Amino acid sequence: MVGFVLISHSRALAEATLVLVQAMSGTEVPIAIAAGSGTNHQELGTDAMEILDAITTVLATGEAAVLLMDMGSALLSAEMALDFLDDEAKGKVRLCSAPFVEGAVAATVAAKIGGSIDDVLREASAALSQKSGHLALAEAAPAPVVVTVPQDMVSVSVRLLMRNGLHARPVAFLVQEAAKSTYDIQIRNLTNGKGPVSLKSITSVMSLEALYGHEVALSASDDSAMAVLASLRESIEQGLGDAIVAEALTPTISSVNTPQHVQEEKVQGKPIGVCRGIVIAPVYYEQPTSFNIPDAPAEDASREITLLQAALSVTADVLHQKAQEVSLSMGEEQGDIFRAQAVLLNDPALMGEACKFIMQQNMQAVKAWWLAISQAVETYRHFSDDNLRQRAGDLQDVARLVLQQMGVDNGADATTQAPCILLTDDITPGQVAALDKDKIKGVICLQNGQTSHSAILLSSRAIPTIVQAQRNAVSLRQLPTSTLMAMDGATGEIWVNPTGALLAEIQQRQATWQHQSAMEKQASALQAITVDRKKISVLANVADKAEVIAAVKNGGEGIGLLRTEFLFLHRQHPPTEEEQVAALQDMLAPMLGKPVIIRTLDAGGDKELPYLNMPKEDNPFLGMRAIRLTLRNPLLFQQQLRAILRVGFDHDVAVMFPMISQMSELHAAKAALQEAHTALLAEGVAHKWPVSTGMMMEVPSAAIMADAFVPQVDFVSIGTNDLVQYTMAVDRGNSALQQPVSAGFDPAVILLLSTISQACTRHAVPLEVCGEAASIPALAELLIGLGVTALSMNAGAIPQMKYKIRTLSYAEMETKAQTYVRQLKTTAKDYLVW
């Protein structure tokens, strides 16, 4: 990697430039300072011998050294230092005439991504072009460096077929994919002429306003980059995690996660409904968020930049934790919203703008960050595309979290004490995740759009929601608190202070809707029995006590998957056996004897445990994960198994081992369970024994060998999420590859499911499915037809599923599934319609 020596008359300038440079390019690039003169380097001047030492230091770790000088005699001192080098070392050193600060930033970024010394010098020399071009300098100054596209630049183009174009989540994925290569890749919107911009910056890419149907070009200056460009083009063609719309269709904006009977077409002049439900309740207006931004100047620019870096780092951790929590409670797609926000924190354009305010205008970090993020928000709000404008909410969420980390309180959360309809100018994804559903019965947003991430989360939480209500004739902001209001989240209708016949009509509509919901709720209290009397168990996936309560409330007949990771994550030390017993006892109190399947720890992959000193792995999902991790940490495993057995004394508990891929793992896990029982028995501690023992079948090797595994356990649970991932070589964190998989099962996956089902039938072992497929009605029909006897899902999906099962014929599903499997064995298609 190319290294650098910063040569300046001022030590303070060089040190501050180093802070700025490392904020943009990290600490991996070798950089040394030779600045100031005198005993403590506090006097203005340069020292040739110090420059020589700095060059030697950089060459010790770097392949070459670029010297950046601030002015005048600094160049003379640098040339004098070169005279003391031998010919070999001198051949590795280049003097650069670029502007000191801008050149240092541009050059180190180029070095960070693996640029050669010529690449680095070229980037440094072009560092002033953006500023000069923006100011349109016409003075008799040296002509700015014009950046032209080399004749040999390679490029690919692609048409955007995602309904919403390049918005935050696909852009976040695209930027991350591009960062995996060492090439400097640019992207340009060929349709509207915007760009090119660097593919390293989310906000820059968003500024292209690349919409559905637009054509974009990806380019790089190295012929060898063609494979990378082709791979990025393929990712875009696959949708970057968004649905692909056929080219023949006219682009439209549609609701996200909206039930079929909910209005999907934008009606001009009216609010838009995005989540069904009719609510009649007092209104509570949440005042817009205001921040107390300090205006005092910064005392130490370096300290302010360090403070901002620390706040960004902590906020990224908070967002990744929130993503995990939301993924568990709402689904991976909803969790991706917060993962995309975390990527925003790495945007060099945002950080660079904030650092500029700190360095050039002597601002504190809080004010600099606020101004940088506010400029970005305004840019988003002026986009011509409504979907892109909605991404401003994500920036606001990120801004709020970073400001909180720097000690600025926003006081933005709803504080109403009584059940109400929340009226708000806009609401961020983080605020949605924190809403108390017992108090907030409905939400009316004056500004948020139907494609905003907040709308997606509100729909996922089943909170009746209306957006873009500022178009309503009534000035809703001026309504007194507690004014009676009614809303229909399906149609987008809002009624202010309804009375008499109008109120009676709304109440009748509410009653009709509640009747439909009641039918599903009524079915949830009954057994899920098909019309030809086949019993299917409908269970719940849970990760905390609130989900257990929701499962019982929604008619869950038990827990098919209790995720125990909550006991181990987000702490510096592993939980003790007593802590685990207490937490599980409290969590299972509402179950009242219903069966509970507890999965042992499934850490690793994207769930790191800092206290285990887990090694960094190139592919953690194929590494030390789940049962492999616990078998390697026997003390941790024994404490968990002992806790589960002790809790089983009071509850109908079964133990399930995750990610079993080899018979030796299953034997070792069962032996560990036996060891825990033997120890508890010797100690005279009450516990459950014998205990039903099962395995997750989510690895192709286990599925192929199902006939060998199945007789070794009391039940089998299929984790369809991981089974699809490992069968199809699809990284579930790669959003560009999620859409084809979520659209339906590949024939290979279905044939594996059929293999598992047949083995369970032959050995009379119960089979359940606990992946996301269990909650999708069409896929659930297929699974039942294949022989699955239990479906485990998020609590909110239970009423609909039980109602659906009670309308189906098992004989018809079985016949249809068998025919379907036969067709799959000879199909030449990726998917067949079920």
Protein Blocks (a to p, Z undefined) as FASTA:
>chain_A
ZZdddddfblklmmmmmmmmmmmnojmbccdddededjkopagcddfklmmmmmmmmmmm
mmbdcdddfbhjlmmmmmmmmmmpcfklmmmpccdfbdfklmmmmmmmmmmnopafklmm
mmmmmmmmmmmmmnopabfcdddddddddfklccdddddfbfnlpafklmmmmmmmmmmp
mbdcddddfknopacddfkbmklmmmnopaehiacddddfbfklmmmmmmmmmmmmnono
pacddfkbccddddehiafklcfbdcehiacdfbgcdddddddddddddddddfbdcfbl
klmmmmmmmmmmmmmmmmmmmmmmmmmmnojklmmmmmmmmmmmmpmklmmmmmmmmmmn
opafklmmmmmmmmmmmmmmmpmblklmmmmmmmmmmmmmmmmmnopafklaccbfbdcd
dddfbdcfklmmmpcfklmmbdcdfkbcfkbmklmmmmmnopacdehklmpmbdfklpcg
hiacdddfknopacehiahjlmmmmmmmmmmmmmmmmmmmmmmmpccddfkopacddddd
dfbfklmmmmmmnopabdfbdcfklmmgopabdcdfklmmmmmmmmmmmnnopacddddd
deehjlccfklopacdfblmlmcghjlmmmmmmmlmmmmmmmmmmmmmmpccddddehia
bfklmmmmmmmmmmmmmmmmmnopacddddddddddfbfklmmmmmmmmmmpmbdcddfk
lmmmmmnopafklmklmmmmmnoccfklmmmmmmmmmmmmmnopacddfbfklmmmklmm
mmmmnopabdcddfklmmmmmmmmmmpcfklmmmmmmmmmmmmmmccbfbdcZZ
